[in-house]
Amino acid sequence: MAAFPFEIEATDGKARTGVLKTPRGDIRTPAFMPVGTAATVKAMTVDQVKDTGADIILGNTYHLMLRPSAERVKRLGGLHKFMRWDKPILTDSGGFQVMSLSGISKLTEEAVTFSSHVDGSKHVLTPERSIEIQADLLGSDIVMQLDECVAWPAEEARARKGMELSARWAKRSKDAFGTRDTQVLFGIQQGSTFENLRRESSERLREIGFDGYAIGGLAVGEGHQAMCEVLDYAPGFLPEDRPRYLMGVGKPIDLVEAVARGVDMFDCVLPTRSGRHGQAWTWDGPINLKNAKYAEDETPLDPDSDCPASRDYSKAYLRHLFKAEEILGQVLLSWHNIAFFQALTAAMRAAIAEGRFEQFRRDFAARHLGG
Ligand SMILES: CNc1nc2c(CC[C@H]3O[C@@H](OC)[C@@H]4OC(C)(C)O[C@@H]43)c3nc(N)[nH]c(=O)c3cc2[nH]1
């Protein structure tokens, strides 16, 4: 019996909408999970994040084990209390960040050993240590197995090695996690862009058994087209009655095209990171607010939004804040972008529930990419 019931309320083609029920609250799917890497969704308060409609945020083993340390977060009551977020938290296991952020790192059957990008100190991350950090010290609700995300492009033999290591680490993660009734563990499908490896990865994960399944190894430079080609088959290899989480994705068009292929959950730094640099995401596509054409544009980013950052501030004012390098610009645009990503997933949930997702998908692409 799964610890977190996943109720699919409607399907439309391969797209699904439903609710993942957790002790800390329900997660409506398709869901976009704002990234809160170092115990903060950057430039936003947890109340602003909640206001956008986000049901769940992301935390991360790698960043928090380095600073302030997972043990200190535990002593301070765990991640939810520490950052005052009382809804669900999903934590990534740290392997991806070790490869992409830390200096020297060594990968063996046993562990990933690396030096901190913060102070150069040495650290070891095993599947068992990652579970301890996520489940026992940070206290996250959805825990990810430790895996190896192979860089793209990869030779098939290299991709197989990474997929097989990840499958062995999936077993070690599951054994270390044990059975818990208020937290769940997700396995991570690997296999780069090779259909046979993705199928084999999924079979190994299903044998072990997880409460949810992530699709890893994508959004690593392959581009939208190649990602969609993998998503034409990869979600279908996973159990259809459990949540499917596409890691690190993505742009709005990526979310829509992945939902069309059966994905339920997403995370991406794009809305917050691009917001800090003056890029606003809208139904009509992204706009760069530093552009001179907005210098006296008194219209807001979205008058129909219930988010104050989208509805109440003129583009002229937002542009001024970025030109003057005022912190408020980063705050307001992060808030607007997260609100837009939540509005997009809410619109997709409604379209699927009403059996009109294909029309939504066509209309969205025409307007958002229309230029
Ligand atoms: C951007 N493209 C992308 N990100 C990926 C991730 C990490 C996702 C995490 O990295 C950050 O996004 C960059 C987010 O902030 C924290 C909180 C650190 O967690 C999120 C992955 N993680 C694991 N374990 N395995 C993968 O195969 C994998 C693939 C990815 N592709």
The ligand as a MOL file (V3000), in Angstrom:
LIG
                    3D

  0  0  0     0  0            999 V3000
M  V30 BEGIN CTAB
M  V30 COUNTS 31 35 0 0 0
M  V30 BEGIN ATOM
M  V30 1 C 18.2040 21.4360 -15.0230 0
M  V30 2 N 18.2400 20.1130 -15.5570 0
M  V30 3 C 18.2890 19.0390 -14.7380 0
M  V30 4 N 18.2630 19.0950 -13.3800 0
M  V30 5 C 18.3650 17.7940 -12.9850 0
M  V30 6 C 18.4200 17.2680 -11.6910 0
M  V30 7 C 18.4180 18.1760 -10.5140 0
M  V30 8 C 17.2240 18.8640 -10.2070 0
M  V30 9 C 17.7130 19.7140 -9.0750 0
M  V30 10 O 18.7240 20.6010 -9.4960 0
M  V30 11 C 18.2650 21.9140 -9.5920 0
M  V30 12 O 17.9330 22.2090 -10.9440 0
M  V30 13 C 19.1260 22.3370 -11.7180 0
M  V30 14 C 17.0490 21.9540 -8.7290 0
M  V30 15 O 17.4190 22.5630 -7.5430 0
M  V30 16 C 17.6240 21.5560 -6.5460 0
M  V30 17 C 16.8540 21.9070 -5.3040 0
M  V30 18 C 19.1030 21.4290 -6.3280 0
M  V30 19 O 17.0760 20.3530 -7.0300 0
M  V30 20 C 16.7440 20.5260 -8.3990 0
M  V30 21 C 18.6100 15.8630 -11.5330 0
M  V30 22 N 18.6870 15.3350 -10.2650 0
M  V30 23 C 18.9290 14.0110 -10.1180 0
M  V30 24 N 19.0300 13.4690 -8.8920 0
M  V30 25 N 19.0460 13.1660 -11.1920 0
M  V30 26 C 18.9310 13.6280 -12.4690 0
M  V30 27 O 19.0810 12.8160 -13.4320 0
M  V30 28 C 18.6980 15.0380 -12.6800 0
M  V30 29 C 18.5940 15.5770 -13.9800 0
M  V30 30 C 18.4360 16.9650 -14.1130 0
M  V30 31 N 18.3760 17.7670 -15.2080 0
M  V30 END ATOM
M  V30 BEGIN BOND
M  V30 1 1 1 2
M  V30 2 1 2 3
M  V30 3 2 3 4
M  V30 4 1 3 31
M  V30 5 1 4 5
M  V30 6 1 5 6
M  V30 7 2 5 30
M  V30 8 1 6 7
M  V30 9 2 6 21
M  V30 10 1 7 8
M  V30 11 1 8 9
M  V30 12 1 9 10
M  V30 13 1 9 20
M  V30 14 1 10 11
M  V30 15 1 11 12
M  V30 16 1 11 14
M  V30 17 1 12 13
M  V30 18 1 14 15
M  V30 19 1 14 20
M  V30 20 1 15 16
M  V30 21 1 16 17
M  V30 22 1 16 18
M  V30 23 1 16 19
M  V30 24 1 19 20
M  V30 25 1 21 22
M  V30 26 1 21 28
M  V30 27 2 22 23
M  V30 28 1 23 24
M  V30 29 1 23 25
M  V30 30 1 25 26
M  V30 31 2 26 27
M  V30 32 1 26 28
M  V30 33 2 28 29
M  V30 34 1 29 30
M  V30 35 1 30 31
M  V30 END BOND
M  V30 END CTAB
M  END
